Amino acid sequence: MPNAERKTPNEEARSTVNNRRIRSTEEGIHSVHWVHWVHWVHCVHLVHSVHDFAGGSRKKQRKSLNISRRHVKIVELAQGSVHSGALQNTESEMIVIPAIDIKAGRCVRLVQGEKDSETVYSANPVDVAKQWQAAGAEMIHVVDLDGAFAGKLQNIQVLASIRRAVDVPIEFGGGLRSQADVDVVVKLGVTRAIIGTRAAVSPEWITELCRRHAGKIAAGIDSREGMVAVEGWTEGSDIKATDLAKRMAEAGVCAIIFTDIARDGMLAGVNVAATSALAEAMPVPVVASGGVASLDDIRKLSETKVSGVIIGKALYAGTIDLREAIRVGKRIQS
């Protein structure tokens, strides 16, 4: 075998330097890979940590985000981001809205709005709201009865507690006769603020209010034999309910809550004819209230252009199951 070629001292020095550079490069690459691997592991752990952290509240997140398309439509309508007719009953669906009437901090029902005719159904309206949400309610109708009689907000803390406790939209009325009170409830996050008495006596104020809170102002029209009642239903007027409804639609309200006082709390059946006629004539959604006694009432209303129906005493008396009422309103076969 031939002898290996001997290297000069300079060549050996260069070779040593090159070898060191190669080792340094290899070590550098290894270090880079190590750093990347450690970084990757750290990221994985971080992601898992985030998932673990979120895991405990995942159900709560799902609860808050689990809003049906119907909920979104209701909220969008209330905020004025879709045409008001979008919630009218053109899809063979009608929203069923459970009511919570608050008096002295408790959940009560009155007969025909009479102050001294109350029946207490719960000392905790918040629990009732949770119950209705669990049963599938897509909106909850809350009324401050003390506010309606006093002419200003009375049960604001109860409303705030309900708003925090449930995720579904809330429409609220009772005593909203000043801009300050309306501002308060809108800031709390109610989807619709319902104006009753002030709508009848100051329709021009409603126009201004609708501009200030676009898509969040509804008119509550309470009718006794076709004429509007005010001041918590304690006083009559010479204003026809149909005339006021037209003025409110022109003012820009997002919906009209139509109550037949004679039937409210009586379980005598809803006034389908009057409510349906109003819904046919109005360019904004009309919600029926007062007298709902059975699923047949829900079924009849669902066949009209009425957009929603508020149920109170029938739910508390147990003559209607909310889940089944919702199914009927959506015309879902059992």
NORNORGI-V957744 format. One line per field, one symbol per residue. phi: phi as a letter, one per 30 degrees, with the letter a starting at -180 (. if undefined). Layout:
BEGIN
phi=???
END
This chain:
BEGIN
phi=.dddddcdedddddddddddddddddddddddeddddddddddeddddddddddedcddddeddcdcdeddeddddddcicbdeddcddcchbbdccdcbccbhicdbbcchideccdbdcadbeddddddddddjecabccbcddddddiaebcdddddddeddbcddbcbbjidbbddddedddddjddbccccedddcbddddedddddbeiccccccccbhicdcbhiidbcaccdeddddddddddjddabccccedcdichcjddddddddddddcdceccdbjjebaddddddddccdddabccbeddddidbcdedddddddhcdd
END
